[in-house]
Amino acid sequence: MVNYDGRTFRVAGEGAADVPRARYHQDGSVVWGDFSGGHVRRGSLAGTCSPDGTLHFAYCMVYDSGEVVSGCCRSTPQLLDDGRIRLTEQWERYAPRADRGVSYLEEIHH
């Protein structure tokens, strides 16, 4: 099982621009995290980690505008050559701004 505790992720392929960064925590199969940056003032996620490292979680975030959105996500890990983790996220956002898509996050080394 992948251990996500203490790992930080951000959108893959983005430069040093202000994009949301997420810090993950894990206790057994339970995973949670907090994120902020870009247009996101504050966000959080909570869910579970499968034995193969796949994450299943719900999320909620508050944009700079004050709008609150929530959704669910399934994140599949891939180990990169340099030891970092890349997550392929299949996400769904609920109404009033319902949408779905795929995003890619990469681990940030400190």
C-alpha positions in Angstrom: 0.0 0.0 0.0 1.2 3.5 -0.8 1.6 5.7 2.3 0.4 9.2 1.6 1.1 10.6 5.1 3.0 13.9 4.9 3.1 14.0 1.1 2.3 17.3 -0.8 0.8 17.4 -4.3 0.0 20.1 -6.9 -1.4 20.2 -10.4 1.0 18.5 -12.8 2.7 20.5 -15.6 2.1 23.9 -13.9 5.0 26.2 -13.2 5.6 27.9 -9.9 2.4 29.9 -10.4 0.0 30.0 -7.5 -1.9 26.7 -7.9 -3.6 24.8 -5.1 -1.3 22.5 -3.1 -2.7 19.6 -1.1 -1.1 18.0 2.0 -2.2 14.5 2.7 -2.4 12.5 5.9 -3.0 8.8 6.4 -3.8 6.4 9.3 -4.2 2.9 8.0 -6.6 2.9 5.1 -8.1 6.4 6.1 -6.7 9.4 4.1 -7.5 13.1 4.6 -6.0 16.3 3.4 -6.2 20.1 3.2 -5.5 22.3 0.2 -5.4 25.9 -0.8 -3.9 28.2 -3.4 -4.9 29.8 -6.7 -8.6 30.6 -6.5 -9.2 28.1 -3.6 -9.2 29.8 -0.2 -9.6 26.5 1.7 -10.4 22.9 0.8 -10.4 19.5 2.5 -10.8 15.9 1.5 -11.5 12.6 3.3 -11.7 9.1 2.2 -9.9 5.7 1.9 -6.9 4.1 0.3 -7.2 0.7 -1.3 -4.3 -1.8 -1.0 -3.1 -0.8 -4.5 -2.8 2.9 -3.4 -6.0 4.0 -5.2 -7.8 6.8 -3.3 -11.5 7.2 -3.0 -12.6 10.5 -1.4 -15.1 13.3 -1.1 -13.9 16.9 -1.2 -15.3 20.3 -0.4 -13.7 23.7 -1.1 -14.4 27.5 -0.8 -13.3 29.7 -3.7 -12.1 33.3 -3.3 -15.6 34.4 -4.4 -17.1 32.7 -1.4 -18.7 29.9 -3.5 -18.7 26.5 -1.8 -18.4 23.4 -4.0 -18.2 19.7 -3.3 -17.7 16.4 -5.1 -16.0 13.0 -5.2 -12.8 11.7 -6.7 -11.0 8.5 -7.5 -7.2 8.9 -7.7 -4.9 6.3 -9.2 -1.2 6.5 -8.3 1.8 6.0 -10.6 5.4 5.9 -9.3 7.6 8.3 -11.3 11.3 7.5 -12.1 12.4 10.0 -9.5 10.4 8.3 -6.7 7.6 10.8 -6.6 3.9 9.9 -7.1 1.7 11.1 -9.9 -2.1 10.9 -9.3 -4.6 10.5 -12.1 -7.8 11.9 -10.6 -11.2 11.1 -12.0 -13.4 13.7 -10.3 -17.0 14.7 -10.2 -18.3 18.1 -8.9 -21.9 18.4 -7.7 -24.4 21.1 -8.5 -24.8 24.0 -8.8 -21.5 23.9 -10.9 -21.8 20.2 -11.8 -19.0 18.9 -13.9 -16.7 15.9 -14.2 -13.2 15.4 -15.6 -9.7 14.1 -15.2 -6.8 16.0 -13.5 -3.2 15.1 -12.8 -1.4 15.8 -9.6 2.3 15.4 -8.9 4.1 15.1 -5.6 6.3 18.0 -4.5 9.6 17.2 -2.9 10.6 19.6 -0.2 
